[in-house]
Amino acid sequence: MSNGSIPKDPVMLLSYVNTQLRDFYPDIEEMCKSLDIDREELENKLAAIDYKYDGSMNKFV
């Protein structure tokens, strides 16, 4: 991911991303665009700890 200000640890990343989605963004596309995050890389990193994005809930579960 190109944004150096997001957590590198997957568990911390999960918490950070879900908080961003809950508080600031209507969906993952808007968040990734705004924060300059590669969506595929983000999803792969969180899939490694068994989390995937649920669009209906707008969070990783």
Phi, psi and omega in degrees: 000142187278340182278114183282353185267358179266153182299144178270329178292128184303322181290318177293322177299317178304311180297315180299310183296314180296325176294316178300314180298317181293316190268333192230339190232140180284340179196172184294327180299313180297318180297312182298319180295313184293320183266003180057053179248138175282114185300315182298317179295318178299311181296322178294319180296319180281333175295331179296338175248025174067037174240141175224155183286131175248106183296328181291333178259348183054049175198166175273130181232000000 
